[in-house]
Amino acid sequence: MASIKDVAAEAGLSVATVSRVLNDHPSVSPEARTRVLAAVATLGYRPNAVARSLRTDTTRTLGLVISDVLNPYFTELARSVEEEARALGYSVIIGNADERPDLQDHHVRTLLDRRIDGLLVSPTDGGSPLMLDAARAGTPMVFVDRWIKGVDVPVVRADGQSAVRDLVAHLYALGHRRLAIIAGPAATTTGRERVDVFRAALADYDIPLPDAYTGQGDFQAESGRRVTEGFLDLPEPPEVVFAADNLMALGALDAIRARGLRVPDDIALAAFDDIPWFVHTDPPITAVAQPTGALGRAAVRALVDRIEGRTPRSVTLPARLVVRRSCGEPPATNRSKP
């Protein structure tokens, strides 16, 4: 492997001059720059990123801590983050918290120790002193999808309130009156928000949300299965189960099928967080869709703005209702509301 000394010898210049060219220093003549770049191409020289980071105090690396890598929503989010970061000249190191606050903090601590330039986090709960300390210490940071109250960093998220209200209006129009929800963790902002909006939307139609129709999940499939089994055991089961994320919806579907019941003939099912699989289930599942790719790209741009000395802004993008056939819609139904 060629070294910087080899490049200097090939170009017939000093190591110092080669170093200035490689670091885009302005005090280099066009002729010297041309000779160095030609030598780099000839030798296939690649600068040592670690050594460069020690000199420039930057690694061109971002950290991304996501809540659950098995959740297709976060998988798509991570992909869009990586693509946008690469387009802006950054690499990404990903940590999977698996919806565990202790694992989340482990990844955050590890990434900070590795001298990343900035951090993107989808928090698993609202009580991490580590991220509060990191933000206060000036670590460039952006929250994506979820956030922690009291931590003053930009937040990039989707606003699902209108879409959830559209969903409730849609269910009401179909004649449903007994609606239940599988909620996400109360420690997360999204978990609380989706329940609150669902309850408020039901109240607009004078429909109560009794405790028996509110099940506590954890954004993972097993909790959706467990909560739905409880709903089905009630003397008067709900007519609709609304799962506050896609994995809990799949768990709910498993529980319904395990009882020999059919969606939507025996019980309807809707979900927050649309995923590609939902068009392939039988029937296709009505869902609230978030602009996942756009969220990931906006989060990276906000973080890079912070790293490069510009003023980042929080970004809120609208979610939308995608109507399919899991709630008793006509067979030809497959549309989205803007």
Buried (B, 14 or more C-beta within 10 A) or exposed (E): EBEBEBBBBBBEBEEEBBBBBBEEEEEBEEEBBEBBBEBBEEBEBEEEEEEBBEEEEBBBBBBBBBBBBEBBBBBBBBEBBBBBBEEBEBBBBBBBBBBBBEBBBBBBEBBBEEEBBBBBBBBBBBEBEBBBEBBEEEBBBBBBBBBBEEBEBBBBBBBBBBBBBBBBBBBBEBEBBBBBBBBBBEBBBBBBBBBEBBBBBBEEEEBEBEEBBBBBBBBBBEBBBBBBBBBBEEEEBBBBBBBBBBBBBBBBBBBBEEEEEEBBEEBBBBBBBBBEEBEEBEBBBBBBBBBBBBBBBBBBBBBBBBBEEEEBEBBEBEBBBBBBBBBBBEEEBEEEBE
